[in-house]
Every structure is written in C-alpha cells, then in structure tokens.
Amino acid sequence: MGRDLFTVLLAEDVVTLSQLSQLFDRSVDEVLELMQRMPMDTAAITEVLKISRETVDKKRFRALQELRHQFWDRQLKIKTDSPEVLRKPRVSI
C-alpha cells in the first residue's frame, strides 16, 4: 500500500480499518482491495462506484470545495488575532 489518504489516516490512528469499512459500507477485504488500487483514475472510480463519469467529476469538485472551506475555516481560527482577516463566503453548488 502506498501513502494514500486512507493509509495515512490508518498509520496515524485517526481511523481504524473497521471504521473505514463501516463508513463506506464495504467489507474490510473490499476496503483493503480498494486501497491497493489507489490512486484510481475516473474510469476505475466509475466502475467501482457504478456511477457516471459526470457524477464522479461533480463529487470530486464538491469534495475539493469542502476541503477548501474547511482549510479556510481552520486558517481563520489560527489567525483570529489579526483584524484584517475577513471570512470568505461559502459558495453553494
């Protein structure tokens, strides 16, 4: 297994394999198999999740947007002493 997100989360004891399995509603063996296939291209994701390429693209875009928002919010909490920090408006998609 490489250093994909799941491997890092497991290595740092952020989540257990059992928790990942429950979260994705897949068996532990399926999760391990998916981890071996990462990173996956769009075609592989459409095959595994049985969804369209367009849906994969939309989900990827929304996930990146959410990560940006969470990162921005965390940066704001770090910089609360700074009066020039303005809250970035959240974009709805």
One Martini backbone bead per residue (centre of mass of N, CA, C, O) as a GRO file, in nm:
protein
   93
    1MET     BB    1   0.099   0.035   0.019
    2GLY     BB    2   0.062   0.353   0.012
    3ARG     BB    3   0.018   0.723   0.068
    4ASP     BB    4  -0.265   0.747   0.112
    5LEU     BB    5  -0.510   0.862   0.301
    6PHE     BB    6  -0.582   0.597   0.443
    7THR     BB    7  -0.297   0.524   0.535
    8VAL     BB    8  -0.254   0.772   0.708
    9LEU     BB    9  -0.498   0.740   0.897
   10LEU     BB   10  -0.404   0.464   1.004
   11ALA     BB   11  -0.111   0.534   1.097
   12GLU     BB   12  -0.237   0.782   1.292
   13ASP     BB   13  -0.503   0.684   1.437
   14VAL     BB   14  -0.779   0.816   1.319
   15VAL     BB   15  -0.852   0.531   1.197
   16THR     BB   16  -1.008   0.237   1.129
   17LEU     BB   17  -1.078  -0.023   0.932
   18SER     BB   18  -1.361  -0.064   1.044
   19GLN     BB   19  -1.457   0.228   1.003
   20LEU     BB   20  -1.418   0.238   0.700
   21SER     BB   21  -1.604   0.007   0.636
   22GLN     BB   22  -1.860   0.140   0.753
   23LEU     BB   23  -1.857   0.408   0.597
   24PHE     BB   24  -1.853   0.238   0.302
   25ASP     BB   25  -2.013  -0.025   0.307
   26ARG     BB   26  -1.768  -0.238   0.349
   27SER     BB   27  -1.550  -0.457   0.356
   28VAL     BB   28  -1.237  -0.501   0.457
   29ASP     BB   29  -1.141  -0.636   0.195
   30GLU     BB   30  -1.243  -0.412   0.006
   31VAL     BB   31  -1.078  -0.183   0.123
   32LEU     BB   32  -0.802  -0.310   0.071
   33GLU     BB   33  -0.837  -0.329  -0.235
   34LEU     BB   34  -0.878  -0.025  -0.285
   35MET     BB   35  -0.606   0.067  -0.168
   36GLN     BB   36  -0.435  -0.083  -0.389
   37ARG     BB   37  -0.572   0.105  -0.631
   38MET     BB   38  -0.435   0.349  -0.534
   39PRO     BB   39  -0.486   0.558  -0.740
   40MET     BB   40  -0.780   0.652  -0.913
   41ASP     BB   41  -0.937   0.677  -1.186
   42THR     BB   42  -1.229   0.756  -1.324
   43ALA     BB   43  -1.293   0.477  -1.446
   44ALA     BB   44  -1.258   0.317  -1.181
   45ILE     BB   45  -1.471   0.467  -1.018
   46THR     BB   46  -1.715   0.401  -1.196
   47GLU     BB   47  -1.690   0.097  -1.149
   48VAL     BB   48  -1.703   0.079  -0.836
   49LEU     BB   49  -1.966   0.286  -0.799
   50LYS     BB   50  -2.165   0.293  -1.036
   51ILE     BB   51  -2.103   0.567  -1.202
   52SER     BB   52  -2.071   0.845  -1.359
   53ARG     BB   53  -1.847   1.067  -1.473
   54GLU     BB   54  -2.005   1.317  -1.392
   55THR     BB   55  -2.039   1.236  -1.094
   56VAL     BB   56  -1.744   1.223  -1.024
   57ASP     BB   57  -1.678   1.517  -1.090
   58LYS     BB   58  -1.878   1.643  -0.888
   59LYS     BB   59  -1.770   1.507  -0.630
   60ARG     BB   60  -1.482   1.613  -0.653
   61PHE     BB   61  -1.549   1.911  -0.650
   62ARG     BB   62  -1.702   1.916  -0.377
   63ALA     BB   63  -1.472   1.806  -0.205
   64LEU     BB   64  -1.271   2.036  -0.264
   65GLN     BB   65  -1.446   2.262  -0.159
   66GLU     BB   66  -1.469   2.157   0.132
   67LEU     BB   67  -1.168   2.158   0.194
   68ARG     BB   68  -1.130   2.459   0.152
   69HIS     BB   69  -1.326   2.551   0.371
   70GLN     BB   70  -1.190   2.407   0.608
   71PHE     BB   71  -0.918   2.540   0.577
   72TRP     BB   72  -1.012   2.830   0.602
   73ASP     BB   73  -1.139   2.803   0.883
   74ARG     BB   74  -0.876   2.716   1.023
   75GLN     BB   75  -0.714   2.972   0.954
   76LEU     BB   76  -0.899   3.164   1.107
   77LYS     BB   77  -0.851   3.045   1.391
   78ILE     BB   78  -0.544   3.111   1.389
   79LYS     BB   79  -0.612   3.437   1.295
   80THR     BB   80  -0.789   3.598   1.520
   81ASP     BB   81  -0.591   3.847   1.583
   82SER     BB   82  -0.651   3.946   1.297
   83PRO     BB   83  -0.827   4.221   1.163
   84GLU     BB   84  -0.794   4.152   0.836
   85VAL     BB   85  -0.970   3.912   0.869
   86LEU     BB   86  -1.189   3.757   0.645
   87ARG     BB   87  -1.470   3.599   0.564
   88LYS     BB   88  -1.528   3.356   0.352
   89PRO     BB   89  -1.754   3.280   0.139
   90ARG     BB   90  -1.982   3.040   0.084
   91VAL     BB   91  -2.028   2.808  -0.173
   92SER     BB   92  -2.295   2.708  -0.365
   93ILE     BB   93  -2.386   2.395  -0.561
   0.00000   0.00000   0.00000
